[in-house]
């Protein structure tokens, strides 16, 4: 039995799984937080990348990597590790969540003539998270550092480079490269003109490896696969294929699906990323997701579990209550200055149960609107994978198949990105045309019961749309 390992280096911690290369069964696992320098902020948006190696070493203790023949690396997307011409780190790494590049992203959009030219160039409109926006920020606020930077690596690129012993050849993969803002998933090429627009000069860029192409071998002979970004690795770990979509309910909502070609949406609502298998991963984001339920739970004096219990005591449609959950404005639909709206208040509907149900349905209807953006652009969706702790709440599980009108898969809680990195390692080790077929154990598929329940879900969505279009007529068809 060959053993492979997957490493996922997120914003705050490292997770490692060792798996059977043939079946995907997790044999061993470990995790460790990223160290925080004394007096440092654990929420900092820049860091010394060497701390990721310390975390990796701690997570791998206890013989976790014993007998491993290949390793894959997943890491947070969009980061920026700037190196000078000698390969020396110029400044601390900038992370995806650094808010300082918001103005830089807006400047770049204007500099190219608006969102549409960017969509046609790279399949997306650059957001503050994108690497290209961080380059623009550096050029404006740290010009000395910007001039020294000769090449940029993403977090997973840097970790692979470290594991391989600092070879002259730097590599990346198409999935992570598609989040830089200067590599196009449409053409498969770098755009040095966009790098120069942001930074003022061109860069040495890493080679983009194919999905099963190894990055190399460690000095000890251990195979290291191409690696990828965390969303791409999660898709690989879940075993997604065409027709599968993911709805991830964190503080924000993330909706993406596997598609056979790049999606060019000139409105900019879709970010057209590549995946880790040679296909594409168009993505739509919402600003409001789990926080909607947390806020309502706080209003009702309970927690998420209590909110779920209350919501299950109501019925579909929430007795006429409709919550438009735009508590922080909204990205999809584009309503940056909107606030939440609660309508349908009557004496008989003003109960904790109906309010709780309205929060669940409002959140899911908003996410369903984002899912419709993908479908309206030709992306086929046959089932939805629901991720996040909020997605496992009984009330959310009960309502999701009705509102989405599709089978909903609830995967087991787990390190899906680390498992996806391990699956990529197994693929590179095997050298086959397709990745190994790994089963997803303990996944539960929820299906609406017959046409009656689907009609109920359609009615809930129509009730929501009617209110949405009345309050925001600019959204009406």
Secondary structure, DSSP 8 states (H G I E B T S, - for coil): --EEEEEEE-SSEEEEEEEETTT--EEEEEEEE----TT--TT-SEE-THHHHHHHHHHTTTTTTTTEEEEEEEE-SS-BEEE-TTS-B-S-EE-TT-GGGHHHHHHHHHHTTSHHHHHHHHSS---TTSHHHHHHHHHHH-HHHHHH--EEE-HHHHHHHHHTT--S--EEEHHHHTTSSSEETTTTEE-HHHHHHHHSS--B--EEE-TT---EE-TT--EE---EEHHHHHHHHHT--TEEEEEEESSSEEEEE-BSS----TTS-SEEEE-SSSSEEEEEEES-SHHHHHHHHHHTT--HHHHHHHHTTS-TTGGG-EEE--TT-BTTTTBTT---EEE---TTT-SHHHHHHHHHHHHHHHHHHHHHHHHHTT--EEEEEEESTGGGSHHHHHHHHHHH-SEEEE--SS-HHHHHHHHHHHHHHHT-SS------TT-EEE---HHHHHHHHHHHHHHHHHHHHHH-GGG--
